[in-house]
Amino acid sequence: MHGRDLVVQKNHHQNVPVRPLIVRSQVMINVVKLIIILPFLYMQNVTAKTEGSLSEGMVNPGYEEQPAWFKNSFLDLDEDIEDARKSGKRLMVFFYQDGCPYCKKILQDNFGQRDIAEKTRSNFDVISLNIWGDRDVSFGDIETTEKDFAERLKVMYTPTLLFFNEEGKAVLRTNGYYHPAKFNAALDYVLGHHDKNEKFRSFLARVSQVKTKGKIYKDIETVKSPYDFSKTSDKYQLVMFEQKQCVECDELHSDILKRKESIEQLAKLNVSVLDMWSDEKITQPGGKKSSIKEWAKSLNIQYAPSLVYFNQQGEEVFRSDAYLKAFHVQSVMDYVSSGSYKAQSNFQRYIDARADKLEEQGIHVDIMK
């Protein structure tokens, strides 16, 4: 890819890197590359005592425990994309870290199911990258390390997965753990080339048949309908984009948000719960009028529940859009409401420090409960 240009596809406030098409100057390429590689926003976990090490008692779901059918790569992603194409496959990049229980879940609960493992193995070349690793990675004109590459892509949660098509365009990114049914839907979305016709959020809503409570939870709202998010406040605004058929929404409201620590964190925020498919009219931050559904689409909400945080100026500052347990949900709330995101841009490091601080205070942290 040396000496060639890139095409950029806009997606919310994210830019998706794609394969080179037109010859350009080297200087121009480097500038464009640095711009487009940064985004792909938000999400996931840590509790290792130091970067890449393990917390006491935690099983290592790192490189040694990954399936044998993961590709042994030189981490030249352009070559990996081409190799996958020649084999009639697509490339999946798996960002992980040692000591990550959600990585353990995807390896055991997802790839531990024969049908999911076979579908993945038969249709994808899977490359694993350690977000704290020092192995060399190349992509286009970028020559860097695993940890720098993860930082450039703003990988906030592990596991984070990037799915590339045959032309080298990232057609789907999943931030954090997806339970087996939702993960299987993500595989089908990429394999069926559905990205050409619809967003993953629409596809997922269409194919999901999991039994749920079928309701939108409004009991924790402090900012209620009619929704006007252009009004100023001294608190950060948390907007929960949910849907009625949503197992994770049920768990979030029936368990996680009812816990004492969660209630304390929620009190620091203005909170609204929106049906991401609703035609109800709202006023967005900035004053634009639209339906909730149109706003969710413009924000590229593709997972329910997606918790999106806005500052006092109506700017999005963070979001969580994957399956999280209580400690991580509470930590994201604290990360935003305390303003810590301004001083520490890496959520992984922040959550590690927060866990250590709580342990020092005699508060045991169990990040999977």
C-alpha positions as CSV (number, residue, x, y, z in Angstrom):
1,M,0.0,0.0,0.0
2,H,3.0,2.2,0.0
3,G,2.5,5.4,-2.0
4,R,-1.2,5.0,-2.6
5,D,-4.3,6.9,-1.4
6,L,-7.2,5.9,0.8
7,V,-10.9,6.4,0.5
8,V,-12.7,7.5,3.6
9,Q,-16.2,6.5,4.5
10,K,-17.9,8.7,7.1
11,N,-19.8,6.8,9.9
12,H,-21.2,9.0,12.7
13,H,-18.1,10.8,13.9
14,Q,-15.9,7.8,12.9
15,N,-13.9,7.3,9.7
16,V,-13.4,3.8,8.4
17,P,-10.1,2.9,6.8
18,V,-10.4,1.3,3.4
19,R,-8.0,-0.1,0.9
20,P,-6.1,2.2,-1.5
21,L,-7.6,3.0,-4.9
22,I,-5.8,6.0,-6.5
23,V,-2.1,6.9,-6.6
24,R,-1.3,10.1,-4.6
25,S,1.7,11.8,-3.1
26,Q,3.4,10.2,-0.1
27,V,2.9,13.2,2.1
28,M,-0.8,13.4,1.4
29,I,-1.2,9.7,2.2
30,N,0.5,10.0,5.6
31,V,-1.8,12.9,6.5
32,V,-4.9,11.1,5.5
33,K,-3.9,7.9,7.2
34,L,-3.3,9.6,10.5
35,I,-6.7,11.3,10.3
36,I,-8.8,8.2,9.3
37,I,-7.1,5.7,11.6
38,L,-8.0,7.6,14.8
39,P,-11.7,7.1,15.3
40,F,-14.0,4.0,15.7
41,L,-15.2,5.0,19.1
42,Y,-15.6,3.5,22.4
43,M,-15.5,0.8,24.9
44,Q,-14.2,-2.1,27.5
45,N,-12.4,-3.6,30.4
46,V,-9.3,-4.3,32.5
47,T,-8.4,-5.1,36.0
48,A,-4.9,-6.3,35.7
49,K,-2.5,-4.9,38.2
50,T,-0.3,-3.6,35.5
51,E,-0.6,-3.3,31.8
52,G,-0.6,-6.8,30.3
53,S,-0.4,-8.6,33.7
54,L,-3.0,-10.6,35.6
55,S,-4.9,-9.8,38.7
56,E,-4.7,-12.3,41.5
57,G,-6.9,-15.4,40.8
58,M,-7.8,-14.3,37.3
59,V,-7.4,-16.8,34.4
60,N,-5.2,-15.7,31.6
61,P,-7.3,-15.5,28.4
62,G,-4.4,-14.3,26.4
63,Y,-2.5,-15.6,23.4
64,E,-1.8,-19.1,24.9
65,E,-5.5,-19.8,25.3
66,Q,-6.7,-18.6,21.9
67,P,-8.0,-21.2,19.5
68,A,-5.4,-23.1,17.4
69,W,-7.2,-22.0,14.3
70,F,-6.4,-18.3,14.8
71,K,-4.0,-17.3,12.0
72,N,-0.3,-17.1,12.8
73,S,0.3,-13.7,11.2
74,F,3.3,-11.4,10.5
75,L,0.7,-8.6,11.3
76,D,0.9,-7.0,7.9
77,L,-2.9,-6.5,7.7
78,D,-2.9,-5.7,4.0
79,E,-1.4,-9.0,3.3
80,D,-3.8,-10.7,5.7
81,I,-6.7,-9.1,4.0
82,E,-5.4,-10.3,0.6
83,D,-4.7,-13.8,1.9
84,A,-8.3,-14.0,3.3
85,R,-9.7,-12.8,-0.1
86,K,-7.8,-15.5,-2.0
87,S,-9.2,-18.1,0.4
88,G,-12.7,-16.9,-0.1
89,K,-12.7,-15.5,3.5
90,R,-12.8,-12.2,5.3
91,L,-10.4,-10.9,7.9
92,M,-11.4,-10.5,11.6
93,V,-9.0,-8.6,13.9
94,F,-9.4,-9.6,17.5
95,F,-8.2,-7.0,20.1
96,Y,-7.6,-8.6,23.5
97,Q,-5.6,-8.2,26.7
98,D,-4.3,-10.7,29.3
99,G,-6.5,-10.8,32.4
100,C,-9.6,-9.8,30.5
101,P,-12.7,-11.8,31.7
102,Y,-14.8,-10.7,28.7
103,C,-12.1,-12.1,26.4
104,K,-12.4,-15.3,28.3
105,K,-16.1,-15.3,27.8
106,I,-15.9,-14.9,24.0
107,L,-13.3,-17.7,23.8
108,Q,-15.3,-20.1,26.1
109,D,-18.9,-19.1,25.6
110,N,-18.9,-18.1,21.9
111,F,-16.0,-20.0,20.3
112,G,-16.8,-22.9,22.7
113,Q,-19.9,-23.5,20.7
114,R,-19.2,-25.8,17.8
115,D,-21.5,-24.0,15.3
116,I,-20.1,-20.6,16.0
117,A,-16.5,-21.8,16.0
118,E,-17.0,-23.6,12.7
119,K,-18.7,-20.6,11.1
120,T,-15.9,-18.3,12.2
121,R,-13.1,-20.8,11.2
122,S,-14.6,-21.5,7.8
123,N,-15.3,-17.9,6.8
124,F,-12.7,-15.7,8.5
125,D,-9.0,-15.5,9.1
126,V,-8.7,-14.3,12.7
127,I,-5.8,-12.1,13.7
128,S,-5.3,-11.4,17.4
129,L,-3.7,-8.1,18.7
130,N,-2.7,-7.5,22.3
131,I,-3.7,-3.9,23.1
132,W,-0.6,-3.6,25.3
133,G,1.6,-5.6,23.0
134,D,4.9,-4.6,21.3
135,R,4.8,-6.7,18.1
136,D,5.1,-4.8,14.9
137,V,1.9,-4.0,13.0
138,S,1.7,-2.6,9.5
139,F,-1.4,-1.2,7.7
140,G,-1.0,0.8,4.6
141,D,1.8,3.3,5.2
142,I,1.6,2.9,9.0
143,E,4.3,0.9,10.7
144,T,3.7,0.8,14.4
145,T,3.2,-1.5,17.4
146,E,0.1,-3.4,18.7
147,K,-0.5,-1.0,21.6
148,D,0.0,2.1,19.4
149,F,-2.3,0.7,16.8
150,A,-5.0,0.0,19.4
151,E,-4.6,3.5,20.8
152,R,-4.9,5.0,17.3
153,L,-8.1,3.1,16.8
154,K,-9.3,4.2,20.3
155,V,-9.9,0.7,21.5
156,M,-11.6,1.3,24.9
157,Y,-12.8,-2.2,25.6
158,T,-11.7,-5.8,25.0
159,P,-12.6,-7.8,23.1
160,T,-13.0,-5.4,20.2
161,L,-13.5,-6.9,16.8
162,L,-12.9,-5.4,13.4
163,F,-14.3,-7.1,10.3
164,F,-12.8,-6.3,6.9
165,N,-14.3,-7.1,3.5
166,E,-12.3,-8.2,0.4
167,E,-11.4,-4.6,-0.5
168,G,-9.9,-3.9,2.9
169,K,-12.8,-1.8,4.2
170,A,-13.9,-2.3,7.8
171,V,-17.6,-3.1,7.5
172,L,-18.3,-3.7,11.1
173,R,-16.7,-3.0,14.5
174,T,-18.0,-4.6,17.7
175,N,-16.8,-3.0,20.9
176,G,-16.8,-5.3,23.9
177,Y,-18.4,-8.7,24.5
178,Y,-21.4,-9.8,22.5
179,H,-23.3,-12.8,23.9
180,P,-23.5,-15.8,21.5
181,A,-26.8,-15.0,19.8
182,K,-25.8,-11.4,19.1
183,F,-22.2,-12.4,18.1
184,N,-23.7,-15.0,15.7
185,A,-25.8,-12.2,14.2
186,A,-22.7,-10.1,13.7
187,L,-21.0,-13.0,11.8
188,D,-24.1,-13.4,9.6
189,Y,-24.2,-9.6,8.9
190,V,-20.7,-9.6,7.6
191,L,-20.8,-12.9,5.8
192,G,-24.1,-12.0,4.1
193,H,-22.7,-8.6,2.9
194,H,-25.6,-6.9,4.5
195,D,-23.4,-3.8,5.1
196,K,-24.2,-2.9,1.5
197,N,-27.9,-2.5,2.3
198,E,-28.4,-1.7,6.0
199,K,-26.8,-0.8,9.2
200,F,-26.0,-3.6,11.7
201,R,-28.6,-2.1,14.2
202,S,-31.4,-2.6,11.6
203,F,-30.2,-6.1,10.8
204,L,-29.9,-7.1,14.4
205,A,-33.4,-5.8,15.2
206,R,-34.8,-7.8,12.3
207,V,-33.2,-11.1,13.0
208,S,-33.2,-11.1,16.9
209,Q,-35.7,-13.6,18.3
210,V,-34.6,-13.7,21.9
211,K,-37.4,-13.8,24.6
212,T,-37.4,-10.5,26.5
213,K,-39.7,-8.5,28.8
214,G,-40.7,-6.2,25.9
215,K,-40.6,-2.8,27.7
216,I,-38.7,0.4,27.8
217,Y,-37.7,1.3,31.4
218,K,-38.5,4.8,32.4
219,D,-38.2,4.6,36.2
220,I,-34.7,6.1,36.4
221,E,-35.4,9.1,34.1
222,T,-34.6,12.5,35.5
223,V,-35.1,14.2,32.1
224,K,-38.4,13.1,30.7
225,S,-40.6,13.6,27.6
226,P,-41.0,16.0,25.9
227,Y,-37.3,15.6,25.4
228,D,-35.3,18.8,24.9
229,F,-31.6,18.0,25.1
230,S,-30.6,21.5,24.0
231,K,-31.3,22.9,27.5
232,T,-28.2,23.6,29.6
233,S,-27.4,22.0,32.9
234,D,-24.5,21.7,35.4
235,K,-24.7,17.9,35.0
236,Y,-23.6,15.6,32.2
237,Q,-26.5,14.1,30.2
238,L,-26.7,10.3,30.0
239,V,-29.0,9.1,27.1
240,M,-29.8,5.4,27.2
241,F,-30.8,4.2,23.7
242,E,-32.7,1.0,24.2
243,Q,-35.3,-1.2,22.5
244,K,-38.2,-3.3,23.8
245,Q,-36.8,-6.6,22.7
246,C,-33.5,-6.5,24.6
247,V,-32.2,-9.0,27.1
248,E,-29.3,-6.8,28.0
249,C,-31.7,-3.9,28.7
250,D,-33.7,-6.1,31.0
251,E,-30.6,-7.1,32.9
252,L,-29.3,-3.5,33.1
253,H,-32.5,-2.2,34.7
254,S,-33.6,-5.2,36.8
255,D,-30.2,-5.7,38.3
256,I,-27.3,-3.4,37.6
257,L,-29.0,0.0,37.9
258,K,-30.7,-1.1,41.1
259,R,-27.5,-1.6,43.0
260,K,-26.5,0.9,45.6
261,E,-23.3,1.9,43.8
262,S,-25.2,2.5,40.5
263,I,-27.8,4.6,42.2
264,E,-25.1,6.8,43.6
265,Q,-23.5,7.3,40.2
266,L,-26.9,7.9,38.5
267,A,-27.6,10.8,40.9
268,K,-24.6,12.7,39.4
269,L,-26.2,12.6,35.9
270,N,-29.2,13.8,34.0
271,V,-30.7,10.6,32.7
272,S,-33.1,9.8,29.8
273,V,-34.2,6.4,28.5
274,L,-35.2,6.4,24.8
275,D,-36.7,3.8,22.5
276,M,-34.1,3.8,19.6
277,W,-36.9,3.0,17.1
278,S,-39.4,5.6,18.3
279,D,-40.9,8.3,16.0
280,E,-41.4,10.6,19.0
281,K,-40.1,14.1,18.3
282,I,-37.2,15.5,20.3
283,T,-34.8,18.4,20.3
284,Q,-31.2,17.3,19.9
285,P,-28.3,19.0,21.6
286,G,-27.6,22.0,19.4
287,G,-31.3,22.5,18.8
288,K,-32.1,20.3,15.8
289,K,-35.6,18.8,15.7
290,S,-35.9,15.1,14.8
291,S,-37.4,11.9,15.9
292,I,-35.6,9.7,18.3
293,K,-35.1,7.1,15.6
294,E,-33.5,9.7,13.3
295,W,-31.2,10.8,16.1
296,A,-30.2,7.3,17.0
297,K,-29.4,6.6,13.3
298,S,-27.3,9.8,13.0
299,L,-25.3,8.7,16.1
300,N,-24.8,5.3,14.6
301,I,-26.4,3.5,17.5
302,Q,-26.2,-0.2,16.6
303,Y,-26.4,-1.9,20.0
304,A,-29.0,-1.9,22.7
305,P,-28.5,-0.7,25.3
306,S,-26.1,2.1,24.2
307,L,-25.3,4.6,26.9
308,V,-24.2,7.9,25.4
309,Y,-22.8,10.7,27.5
310,F,-23.0,14.4,26.6
311,N,-21.2,17.3,28.3
312,Q,-22.9,20.6,29.3
313,Q,-22.3,21.9,25.7
314,G,-24.2,19.0,24.2
315,E,-21.1,17.3,22.9
316,E,-20.8,13.5,23.1
317,V,-17.8,12.7,25.3
318,F,-18.1,8.9,25.7
319,R,-20.4,5.9,25.1
320,S,-20.7,2.3,26.1
321,D,-22.3,0.0,23.5
322,A,-21.6,-3.6,24.5
323,Y,-22.4,-6.0,27.2
324,L,-20.9,-4.8,30.5
325,K,-21.3,-6.0,34.1
326,A,-22.0,-3.6,37.1
327,F,-18.5,-2.5,37.9
328,H,-17.8,-1.4,34.3
329,V,-21.2,0.4,34.0
330,Q,-20.5,2.2,37.2
331,S,-17.0,3.0,36.2
332,V,-18.0,4.6,32.9
333,M,-20.5,6.8,34.8
334,D,-17.8,7.9,37.3
335,Y,-15.3,8.4,34.4
336,V,-17.6,10.9,32.8
337,S,-19.3,12.6,35.8
338,S,-16.0,13.2,37.6
339,G,-14.5,14.7,34.4
340,S,-11.7,12.1,34.6
341,Y,-12.0,11.5,30.9
342,K,-10.4,14.9,30.3
343,A,-7.2,14.0,32.1
344,Q,-7.0,10.3,31.3
345,S,-8.1,9.6,27.7
346,N,-7.4,5.9,28.1
347,F,-10.4,4.3,29.8
348,Q,-8.4,1.1,30.3
349,R,-5.9,2.8,32.5
350,Y,-8.6,4.7,34.4
351,I,-10.6,1.7,35.3
352,D,-7.4,-0.2,36.4
353,A,-6.6,2.7,38.8
354,R,-10.1,2.9,40.0
355,A,-10.2,-0.8,40.9
356,D,-6.9,-0.5,42.8
357,K,-8.2,2.5,44.7
358,L,-11.3,0.7,45.8
359,E,-9.3,-2.4,46.9
360,E,-7.1,-0.1,49.0
361,Q,-10.2,1.2,50.7
362,G,-11.2,-2.4,51.5
363,I,-13.9,-2.6,48.8
364,H,-13.4,-5.8,46.9
365,V,-13.9,-5.5,43.2
366,D,-15.5,-8.4,41.3
367,I,-15.8,-7.2,37.8
368,M,-18.0,-10.0,36.6
369,K,-20.9,-9.6,39.1
